[in-house]
Amino acid sequence: MTGRTGGTGRGDRARVDPDLLVALAGRLTARDRWLIAMVHEHRVLTSRQITALAFNSERVARARLTVLYRQRVFDRVRPHAGHGRQSALGHYLLGPAGAPILAAQTGLSVAELGWRRDSAATLAHSPRLAHQVGVNAVFTALAHASRPLPATQGLMVWWSERRTAEVWGDLVRPDGYGHWQQSAVGGVEFHLEYDTGSEALDRVAGKLDGYTTLAAARGRPVLLLFWLPTPARETSLRRHLTGPARWAPDVRIATATPLAAAAGGQAGPA
């Protein structure tokens, strides 16, 4: 079924008319193309996260994202938020028109890009979705805090889990990696471990071993940020990390929670 907006039934969304791709060449803005790359790199971004990255108004962001969804640049899901309700936030994934556009921009084939629509659909129904959205919320808040800063300050680097695995996969697999630059304190690079509370604390603390090996391999200390869901969980983890068996002088550890970030902002002191 085809509606007035040009959208098609869900079963037809995977099939992209070449004429649509030609038409999109003249419709996509530089911001659209940047967002296509960001959504692919970080797997899924909500409308609120996309607003934080690239818009000044969530209403304007949602309007543009709706257009890109209808043109099949992005796929969109609204996962259940509990009690039979759907999330008010659209969760955007790379769509069947966005994939060949990004492939052309990077000089790769869609296969070389590593995009498969069934993989995107699997993530949409996976418990990993909430974890990925949480990881991306940490970084998009930092990116948003960077927007008013000079180009030489703020969040200079944001690597996805996939990219960190390509670089350090034999040693550690952080949920993300960032480099924050601030004139008063210089630069700091950090590895993020995003904890949802589902793992035993011994297993969470055990991740220190890999970072100790990474610090030795790089010849300098590494900063590891544990992001915990609640202050109680943070306190418990810190107890696990302070025993002599966990002493790792080359791994500098920071912990934070959403409550602490809300008080001072994601880029503020905690």
DAURCOR-V737852 format. One record per helix or strand of 2 or more residues. SS is the DSSP state (hx for helix, st for strand). FROM is the first residue (numbers start at 1). TO is the last residue. If there is no record, write none. Layout:
BEGIN
SS&FROM&TO, SS&FROM&TO
END
This chain:
BEGIN
hx&10&12, hx&18&25, hx&30&42, st&45&46, hx&47&54, hx&58&70, st&74&77, st&80&82, st&85&86, st&91&94, hx&96&106, hx&110&113, hx&117&124, hx&128&146, st&154&160, hx&161&168, st&176&182, st&186&194, hx&201&205, hx&208&218, st&222&228, hx&231&241, hx&244&246, st&251&257, hx&258&264
END
